[in-house]
Amino acid sequence: MDLEINLTKSVDQNAAIYFELAKKAKRKLQGAMKALEDSRKKLAQLQKEEVKFWEEQQQQAVERQQKSARKREWYEKFHWFVSSEDFLCIGGKDATSNEIIIKKHTEKDDLVLHTDMAGSPFFVIKNGQQAGEKTIQEAAQAVAVYSRAWKLGQTMADVFYVKPEQVSKEANPGEYLTKGSFMIRGKTNYLHPQLEYALGLMEGQIIGGAEMAVKKQTANYVVVIPGDEQKSSLAKKIKHKLAGGDLDDIITILPAGGGKIKKS
């Protein structure tokens, strides 16, 4: 290293100049070392995120493969759950599926549930006339959850149940029944369920239903109630809490409208 000496300055003055230059160089070196260390940390973080991303992609691929390999039951095209007393309950998702459930999948030993609120689903408890109060209450809760009461932010809804022979497509004189609508004749039995619903993860499959029904099948579940959070955002939170499950299945089970996870 060559040193330039200013002959107009004293030895001490020349030394002071180089001392200041040395301090500046040291500060630059320290800054460069810190920038290098920050870059290394950022690189390590990006590498971790990359690993996590590919792990999630691999997990999703496995879940999709398992989902496609699993034989889907006929009732899975509807809203459905198995009650805590092991009765299958199925419900319509729209006017068309309401029509199909009542016309094609309702038998004389079943029970039919509905509300007085327009746009609500029909639910059927298969062999429901042998079911206990728990099952009827759980099915009523499902009807309430998928009714307009959820969108309106209500905490409770009025749900009735009848026997299949009380449900008819024959309208009163001068009236017209739209698709998915039916006449109810005779005595109706009313329940007043709370609006809350459970979603759980059982053997990699997302299931829904009243809390007691889901709890019987898995301890890994959450309960949702009406709220302001959008379905897509809420579904992601549920998937995270359950540590698995198909996001589309969660969205399918969630009621229309906003919701939130109920605090335990």
C-alpha positions in Angstrom: 0.0 0.0 0.0 1.4 3.4 -1.0 1.1 6.3 1.3 1.0 9.9 0.1 2.6 12.4 2.5 1.6 16.0 2.3 4.8 17.9 2.8 2.9 21.1 3.8 1.6 19.3 6.9 3.3 18.0 9.9 3.9 14.3 10.7 1.1 14.4 13.2 -1.3 16.0 10.7 -0.5 13.4 8.1 -1.0 10.7 10.6 -4.4 12.2 11.6 -5.6 12.2 8.0 -4.8 8.5 7.6 -6.3 7.7 11.0 -9.6 9.2 9.8 -9.5 7.4 6.5 -8.9 4.1 8.4 -11.9 4.8 10.7 -14.1 5.4 7.6 -12.9 2.2 6.0 -13.6 0.3 9.2 -17.1 1.7 9.3 -17.7 0.8 5.6 -16.4 -2.7 6.3 -18.7 -3.1 9.3 -21.7 -1.9 7.2 -20.8 -4.3 4.4 -20.5 -7.2 7.0 -23.9 -6.3 8.4 -25.4 -6.1 4.9 -23.9 -9.5 4.1 -25.3 -11.0 7.3 -28.8 -9.5 6.6 -28.6 -11.0 3.1 -27.7 -14.4 4.5 -30.7 -14.3 6.9 -33.1 -13.3 4.2 -31.7 -16.1 2.0 -32.2 -18.6 4.8 -35.8 -17.4 5.4 -36.6 -17.6 1.6 -35.2 -21.2 1.6 -37.4 -22.1 4.5 -40.4 -20.6 2.8 -39.5 -22.5 -0.4 -39.3 -25.8 1.5 -42.7 -25.0 3.2 -44.3 -24.1 -0.1 -43.3 -27.4 -1.7 -44.3 -29.4 1.3 -47.8 -27.8 1.2 -48.0 -28.5 -2.5 -47.0 -32.1 -2.0 -49.6 -32.4 0.9 -52.3 -30.9 -1.3 -51.4 -33.3 -4.1 -51.7 -36.2 -1.7 -55.1 -35.0 -0.4 -56.4 -34.6 -3.9 -55.3 -38.1 -4.8 -56.9 -39.5 -1.6 -60.1 -37.6 -2.4 -60.3 -38.8 -6.0 -59.5 -42.4 -4.8 -62.2 -42.4 -2.1 -65.5 -43.7 -3.3 -68.1 -41.0 -2.9 -71.5 -41.9 -1.5 -74.7 -40.9 -3.2 -75.7 -38.5 -0.4 -72.5 -36.5 -0.7 -74.0 -34.4 -3.5 -76.3 -32.9 -0.8 -75.7 -31.3 2.6 -75.3 -34.3 4.9 -74.1 -35.6 8.3 -74.5 -38.6 10.5 -76.2 -37.8 13.8 -74.9 -38.7 17.2 -77.4 -41.6 17.2 -76.0 -42.8 13.8 -78.9 -41.6 11.6 -78.1 -40.3 8.1 -79.4 -36.8 7.6 -79.5 -35.2 4.1 -80.5 -31.7 3.1 -80.9 -29.6 -0.1 -78.4 -27.1 -1.3 -80.9 -25.3 -3.6 -84.3 -25.6 -5.2 -83.3 -28.5 -7.5 -81.7 -30.6 -4.7 -84.7 -29.9 -2.4 -86.9 -31.3 -5.1 -84.7 -34.4 -5.6 -84.5 -35.1 -1.9 -88.2 -35.0 -1.3 -89.2 -36.8 -4.5 -86.5 -39.4 -4.8 -84.9 -39.9 -1.4 -87.8 -39.6 1.1 -89.4 -42.8 2.3 -92.4 -43.5 4.6 -90.2 -44.1 7.7 -88.3 -40.8 7.4 -88.8 -37.4 8.9 -88.9 -34.2 7.0 -87.6 -30.9 8.4 -88.0 -27.3 7.1 -88.6 -23.7 8.2 -91.3 -21.2 7.5 -88.6 -19.0 6.0 -88.4 -18.8 2.2 -85.2 -20.1 0.6 -84.5 -22.7 3.4 -83.4 -26.3 2.7 -85.5 -29.4 3.3 -83.7 -31.9 5.5 -84.6 -35.6 5.7 -83.7 -38.0 8.5 -83.5 -41.4 7.0 -85.5 -43.8 9.2 -86.1 -40.7 11.3 -89.3 -42.0 12.9 -87.1 -44.4 14.9 -84.7 -41.6 15.8 -84.5 -40.0 19.2 -84.8 -36.3 20.2 -81.0 -35.8 19.9 -81.0 -36.6 16.2 -84.1 -34.5 15.5 -82.6 -31.6 17.3 -79.3 -32.0 15.4 -81.1 -32.1 12.0 -83.1 -29.1 13.0 -79.9 -27.3 13.7 -78.6 -28.1 10.2 -81.8 -26.7 8.7 -81.5 -23.5 10.7 -77.8 -23.1 9.8 -78.5 -23.4 6.0 -81.5 -21.2 6.1 -81.6 -17.4 5.5 -81.4 -17.0 9.3 -77.7 -17.4 9.1 -77.3 -14.6 6.5 -79.4 -12.4 8.7 -77.1 -13.0 11.6 -79.8 -14.5 13.9 -78.8 -16.7 16.8 -81.8 -19.0 16.6 -84.4 -20.1 14.1 -87.8 -21.9 14.1 -87.7 -25.3 12.5 -90.5 -27.8 12.2 -90.6 -31.5 11.4 -93.4 -33.7 9.8 -93.9 -37.1 8.4 -93.4 -37.7 4.6 -97.1 -38.1 3.9 -97.7 -34.5 5.1 -95.4 -33.2 2.4 -97.1 -32.6 -1.0 -96.5 -31.0 -4.4 -100.2 -30.4 -4.7 -100.9 -26.6 -4.2 -104.0 -25.1 -2.6 -106.6 -23.9 -5.2 -105.4 -20.7 -6.8 -101.8 -21.2 -5.6 -98.7 -22.2 -7.4 -95.7 -24.0 -6.0 -92.3 -23.1 -7.4 -89.4 -25.6 -7.9 -88.2 -26.9 -4.6 -91.3 -25.8 -2.7 -93.9 -28.2 -1.2 -97.1 -27.9 0.8 -97.1 -29.0 4.4 -100.4 -30.2 5.7 -101.4 -31.4 9.2 -99.7 -31.0 12.6 -96.2 -29.6 12.6 -93.7 -30.0 15.5 -91.5 -27.0 16.2 -87.9 -26.8 17.5 -85.8 -23.6 18.1 -82.2 -24.6 17.5 -79.2 -22.3 18.0 -77.3 -21.3 14.9 -74.0 -22.9 15.2 -72.3 -25.7 13.2 -69.2 -27.9 13.7 -66.6 -28.9 11.1 -64.2 -31.7 11.8 -61.4 -33.7 10.3 -61.9 -37.5 10.3 -59.4 -39.7 8.5 -58.5 -36.9 6.2 -62.1 -36.1 5.3 -63.9 -32.9 6.3 -67.3 -33.6 8.0 -69.9 -31.2 9.3 -72.9 -31.3 11.5 -74.2 -30.4 15.0 -71.4 -30.3 17.5 -72.4 -33.6 19.3 -72.7 -35.4 16.0 -69.2 -34.3 14.8 -67.7 -34.8 18.3 -68.7 -38.4 18.3 -66.7 -39.1 15.2 -63.6 -36.9 15.8 -62.0 -34.8 18.6 -60.4 -32.6 15.9 -63.2 -30.0 15.1 -64.2 -26.4 15.4 -67.6 -24.7 15.8 -68.7 -21.8 13.7 -71.4 -19.2 14.3 -72.7 -16.3 12.2 -70.2 -13.5 11.8 -68.6 -11.0 9.5 -65.7 -13.0 8.1 -66.0 -14.1 4.4 -66.3 -17.8 3.7 -62.9 -18.1 1.9 -61.0 -16.4 4.7 -62.9 -18.4 7.4 -62.3 -21.7 5.5 -58.5 -21.0 5.5 -58.6 -20.5 9.3 -60.5 -23.7 9.8 -58.1 -25.7 7.6 -55.2 -24.3 9.6 -56.9 -25.1 13.0 -57.7 -28.6 11.8 -54.2 -29.0 10.3 -55.6 -30.6 7.2 -58.6 -31.2 5.0 -59.6 -30.0 1.6 -60.3 -26.3 1.4 -63.1 -26.7 -1.2 -64.8 -29.2 1.1 -64.7 -26.8 4.0 -66.2 -24.0 1.8 -68.9 -26.4 0.6 -70.0 -27.2 4.2 -69.9 -23.6 5.5 -73.3 -21.8 5.3 -73.8 -19.0 2.9 -72.9 -15.7 4.4 -70.3 -14.5 6.9 -69.2 -16.5 9.9 -66.6 -16.8 12.6 -65.1 -19.5 14.8 -66.8 -19.8 18.1 -64.4 -19.4 21.1 -64.2 -22.5 23.3 
